[in-house]
């Protein structure tokens, strides 16, 4: 009985399959549509936002500039006035209000260079990063602490106190060397020349004292006789 | 969630292994469905066997409807799928050459390798001819290059070119497919039955 029924159904199998296809395809047309999210997914944006990988420290940036690293573009997102007063290296100026201009997008939407956003602190650079990431631009970074930190660490590094660990001294000497590269002059840069002269001067008038050994007369043993 | 590879759910290192596994299964199913017989494949053109047409059309339909449902339900992002670039005239002329080869030899490139694996002599001749063709094409590539790189339309789909709603496209495509199945059945009933292995 069952087999007969099955056989009966199976004669219609192609019709059944065709109906299934039409119903499924028709379902796609009739289902209510929802607005699709454009750009990168919110989950991915959130993951990128939480991650600190986008930050580049001032030390790394200084190292890149000094070594003429060709793989990155610095983009200053402050207004033109602040940019003309001071900027780091040969940064390009794309103020936030011009971020979506066609010329700016040509610089930002590419896959060749690392882009490092800079502003006075993280604030505007982060906004630029957020906008760019939302639009799906790649290789975007933010200079951690911005130009303020650049001043405090690279241009005017703080001298470590004596009780600090050795790494701090190494870091300080690196930062000091970097600051010299960026044109900071230190008083001790000139000292060695002075010191030499001073030594020579002091040496000439006062030659080492000659020590003239004066032989002391030995006391004559007390003579006596018995 | 999907596609699995671009979203890193399956690491990209598995690419080749997955390709080999899918290839093995595909080849096995082709062979076990009788698609390594050039008579069965050529039947589409002579009207005595439409299995090839039905199988590939059904596969396309299942994949198309399935992917649009997965996209709708949020399991897969269709925008992330790879769309093969279109070089219009290259595709048209290549298609004609492929069609002529298919009618005259009774194989398409995939099924020819399948038939080669089970030792069919005509498949050996077909694959040998294909290799000679590849050699000639490579040697004379500079001659064919304008056609090969010309009329580039980008990574477009029919929906982009004709600017139609994809869901309506799927529906109309389904209706056309079923209509073709019905017509092909009518043709098969009218032609003389062939017996072959």
Contacts between the chains, C-beta under 8 A, distances in Angstrom:
chain1	res1	chain2	res2	distance
A	14	B	181	7.3
A	18	B	178	4.8
A	18	B	181	7.1
A	21	B	61	6.0
A	21	B	65	7.1
A	21	B	174	5.1
A	21	B	177	7.5
A	21	B	178	6.6
A	22	B	174	6.0
A	22	B	175	7.0
A	22	B	178	6.9
A	24	B	65	5.1
A	24	B	69	7.5
A	24	B	174	7.9
A	25	B	65	5.8
A	25	B	170	5.2
A	25	B	171	4.4
A	25	B	173	7.7
A	25	B	174	3.9
A	25	B	175	7.8
A	26	B	171	5.9
A	28	B	65	6.9
A	28	B	68	5.4
A	28	B	69	7.0
A	28	B	72	7.1
A	28	B	167	4.4
A	28	B	170	5.5
A	28	B	171	6.6
A	29	B	167	4.8
A	29	B	168	5.8
A	29	B	170	7.8
A	29	B	171	4.9
A	31	B	72	6.5
A	31	B	167	7.9
